[in-house]
């Protein structure tokens, strides 16, 4: 396995791209700008590098097979190990297919940038400058949006221990998948507030534009069903036409 970790002081950026003639120059430019950069050419390679040095941001290009990049993005957004589900991801995609942009945002991309042939040569020019500007903006937002959660949230018989990510209802443990837990915790921090669907998709899935995906509704339904196994009360309330709130 080829390991390429460069830079010393800046945030760690993981470039994932099957073509070294595209990914290599980007890594070289990032390194010259002071970022710690790593280059992975397969999804398996990316997972291995993330274990060695957890990235602060991912630049996600093409992977084999053609659906590989979006599959890896879904894996990240699910919070599967070794990924942090809120990890910022910029997708580097095709300039000629708008459907790729829509699919990337629906899958959880934080930003999308159409790559050009300029990166194939030396990785510099206006394309790289735009990439760097978008990357810096995402890193700033990620840094300032991280707030330490309360160690324990108690809402009546519902207990959420954020240190262990354990959830109990009526003293009975509830096993939740990472996204279900994230949704419950987000609602529980302001239990009487109605969160719009766009608010939740942006906060939990990183979608910056309105989306018609049913992902949120599916997760809310599964979360509601698991809580209903130990309680007759409805805890995840669907406010029709607006979004969701927790039972007050």
Wavefront OBJ file of the C-alpha trace (Angstrom):
o trace
v 0.000 0.000 0.000
v 1.374 3.393 -0.974
v 1.398 5.905 1.878
v 1.781 9.586 1.154
v 1.530 11.903 4.155
v 2.976 15.357 3.697
v 3.115 18.684 5.490
v 3.512 19.271 9.192
v 1.432 22.111 10.622
v -1.791 22.677 8.692
v -5.097 20.800 8.824
v -5.065 17.273 7.459
v -6.663 16.981 4.005
v -7.370 13.593 2.450
v -7.494 13.568 -1.364
v -9.296 10.492 -2.715
v -8.895 9.968 -6.468
v -8.127 6.897 -8.554
v -6.043 8.849 -11.105
v -2.640 9.883 -9.658
v -2.178 12.439 -12.448
v -5.149 14.330 -11.014
v -4.804 13.640 -7.293
v -1.021 13.974 -7.139
v -0.794 17.617 -8.275
v -3.571 18.640 -5.869
v -1.680 17.048 -2.989
v 1.502 18.862 -4.046
v -0.293 22.221 -4.091
v -1.933 21.611 -0.723
v 1.414 20.665 0.769
v 3.001 23.836 -0.638
v 0.212 25.816 1.055
v 1.009 24.274 4.448
v -1.649 21.580 4.686
v -0.926 18.056 5.836
v -2.090 16.089 2.837
v -2.650 12.437 2.061
v -3.452 10.811 -1.260
v -5.623 7.684 -1.481
v -6.407 5.986 -4.784
v -9.067 3.515 -3.553
v -11.767 3.510 -0.862
v -9.839 0.868 1.081
v -6.701 2.979 0.896
v -8.670 5.997 2.151
v -9.973 4.078 5.170
v -6.456 2.980 6.076
v -5.098 6.533 5.854
v -8.011 7.877 7.930
v -7.068 5.486 10.729
v -3.445 6.651 10.634
v -4.278 10.369 10.452
v -7.952 11.395 10.829
v -8.624 14.070 8.186
v -10.143 17.493 8.827
v -11.615 17.555 5.316
v -11.918 15.248 2.301
v -11.560 16.069 -1.389
v -13.456 13.274 -3.115
v -12.836 12.671 -6.804
v -13.508 9.635 -9.000
v -13.183 6.054 -7.805
v -13.587 2.724 -9.533
v -16.283 1.583 -10.085
v -18.048 4.744 -11.230
v -20.396 4.659 -8.234
v -17.530 4.180 -5.788
v -17.208 7.828 -4.754
v -20.877 8.237 -3.817
v -20.841 4.899 -2.004
v -17.873 6.086 0.047
v -19.633 9.403 0.726
v -22.681 7.522 2.024
v -20.378 5.490 4.264
v -18.915 8.699 5.696
v -22.329 10.238 6.310
v -23.449 7.083 8.113
v -20.574 7.570 10.527
v -19.102 4.154 9.728
v -15.634 3.640 11.191
v -13.138 5.192 10.777
v -15.173 8.200 9.584
v -16.684 11.068 11.548
v -20.131 11.653 10.068
v -19.821 15.471 10.120
v -16.510 15.398 8.257
v -16.568 18.125 5.537
v -16.450 16.691 2.004
v -15.883 18.542 -1.263
v -16.747 16.468 -4.315
v -14.593 17.049 -7.412
v -16.843 16.061 -10.272
v -17.658 16.412 -13.925
v -18.333 19.892 -15.361
v -20.580 18.503 -18.099
v -23.133 16.562 -16.036
v -25.362 18.615 -13.683
v -26.900 15.365 -12.473
v -23.572 14.564 -10.800
v -23.860 17.753 -8.730
v -27.404 16.897 -7.630
v -26.428 13.346 -6.712
v -23.412 14.563 -4.751
v -25.457 16.973 -2.625
v -28.198 14.379 -2.122
v -25.549 11.956 -0.852
v -24.243 14.490 1.669
v -21.544 16.564 -0.028
v -20.764 19.914 1.591
v -19.609 21.443 -1.693
v -19.093 20.514 -5.334
v -16.442 21.755 -7.714
v -16.203 20.786 -11.372
v -12.633 19.853 -12.141
v -10.873 20.753 -15.350
v -7.913 19.516 -17.350
v -5.694 22.118 -15.673
v -5.326 19.882 -12.640
v -4.050 17.082 -14.857
v -0.932 19.100 -15.682
v 0.350 21.013 -12.691
v -2.583 21.460 -10.291
v -2.393 25.242 -10.238
v -4.225 28.146 -11.851
v -7.665 29.576 -11.147
v -9.194 26.131 -10.581
v -6.895 25.361 -7.678
v -7.334 28.858 -6.222
v -11.111 28.346 -6.184
v -10.683 24.919 -4.625
v -8.459 26.359 -1.907
v -10.930 29.166 -1.171
v -13.817 26.723 -0.825
v -11.698 24.414 1.307
v -10.712 27.250 3.655
v -14.331 28.357 3.986
v -15.477 24.864 4.917
v -12.683 24.444 7.454
v -13.606 27.759 9.112
v -17.263 26.747 9.384
v -16.339 23.334 10.753
v -14.043 24.885 13.365
v -16.489 27.494 14.639
v -19.581 25.262 14.526
v -18.186 22.639 16.885
v -19.642 23.164 20.355
v -19.048 20.748 23.217
v -22.348 18.963 23.901
v -23.793 18.614 27.354
v -22.513 15.371 28.903
v -26.049 14.153 29.715
v -29.429 15.249 28.446
v -32.504 14.281 30.444
v -35.964 14.919 29.048
v -38.417 13.179 31.320
v -37.684 9.442 31.085
v -35.377 9.960 28.096
v -31.649 9.971 28.894
v -28.885 10.697 26.380
v -25.294 10.247 27.529
v -23.176 12.090 24.961
v -19.876 10.769 26.279
v -20.819 7.144 25.638
v -23.504 7.838 23.005
v -25.869 5.717 25.104
v -29.629 6.301 25.015
v -32.141 5.074 27.598
v -35.900 5.467 27.746
v -37.744 4.441 30.901
v -34.421 2.944 32.088
v -34.263 0.655 29.065
v -31.378 0.957 26.563
v -32.184 1.963 23.003
v -29.761 0.839 20.301
v -29.492 3.509 17.594
v -27.472 3.766 14.436
v -25.146 6.815 14.193
v -27.545 8.951 12.143
v -30.537 8.051 14.304
v -28.546 9.023 17.398
v -27.436 12.291 15.772
v -31.035 13.163 14.876
v -32.279 12.406 18.389
v -29.477 14.413 20.005
v -30.076 17.380 17.686
v -33.792 17.445 18.505
v -33.168 16.927 22.228
v -30.904 19.967 22.543
v -33.987 22.152 21.903
v -36.893 19.784 22.569
v -39.703 22.322 22.060
v -38.303 23.781 18.845
v -39.646 22.713 15.470
v -36.626 22.094 13.221
v -37.306 22.516 9.527
v -36.317 19.660 7.261
v -33.758 21.901 5.581
v -32.241 22.770 8.987
v -31.859 19.092 9.812
v -30.533 18.070 6.403
v -27.963 20.852 6.566
v -26.914 20.129 10.158
v -26.829 16.324 9.993
v -26.217 15.516 6.336
v -24.315 18.620 5.254
v -26.777 19.527 2.495
v -26.372 23.238 1.769
v -29.227 23.459 -0.752
v -32.891 22.406 -0.436
v -33.344 18.734 -1.229
v -36.299 16.442 -1.853
v -34.529 13.371 -0.513
v -36.533 11.078 1.791
v -33.442 10.238 3.845
v -34.480 12.389 6.808
v -38.010 10.985 6.883
v -36.662 7.433 6.758
v -34.314 8.021 9.687
v -37.029 9.810 11.689
v -39.410 6.902 11.090
v -36.866 4.323 12.252
v -35.978 6.415 15.308
v -39.656 6.820 16.207
v -40.181 3.082 15.837
v -37.293 2.176 18.146
v -38.504 4.587 20.850
v -42.038 3.219 20.489
v -40.782 -0.242 21.470
v -40.458 0.906 25.087
v -42.930 3.806 25.260
v -46.512 4.422 24.181
v -45.813 8.139 23.859
v -44.728 9.666 20.559
v -41.281 11.195 20.924
v -40.447 12.283 17.387
v -43.224 14.528 16.125
v -43.687 15.275 12.436
v -44.967 18.832 12.037
v -46.638 18.609 8.652
v -45.111 20.829 6.008
v -42.374 22.093 8.345
v -40.155 19.461 9.932
v -39.683 17.670 13.249
v -39.568 18.303 16.965
v -39.108 16.175 20.045
v -41.966 15.540 22.441
v -42.056 18.507 24.836
l 1 2 3 4 5 6 7 8 9 10 11 12 13 14 15 16 17 18 19 20 21 22 23 24 25 26 27 28 29 30 31 32 33 34 35 36 37 38 39 40 41 42 43 44 45 46 47 48 49 50 51 52 53 54 55 56 57 58 59 60 61 62 63 64 65 66 67 68 69 70 71 72 73 74 75 76 77 78 79 80 81 82 83 84 85 86 87 88 89 90 91 92 93 94 95 96 97 98 99 100 101 102 103 104 105 106 107 108 109 110 111 112 113 114 115 116 117 118 119 120 121 122 123 124 125 126 127 128 129 130 131 132 133 134 135 136 137 138 139 140 141 142 143 144 145 146 147 148 149 150 151 152 153 154 155 156 157 158 159 160 161 162 163 164 165 166 167 168 169 170 171 172 173 174 175 176 177 178 179 180 181 182 183 184 185 186 187 188 189 190 191 192 193 194 195 196 197 198 199 200 201 202 203 204 205 206 207 208 209 210 211 212 213 214 215 216 217 218 219 220 221 222 223 224 225 226 227 228 229 230 231 232 233 234 235 236 237 238 239 240 241 242 243 244 245 246 247 248
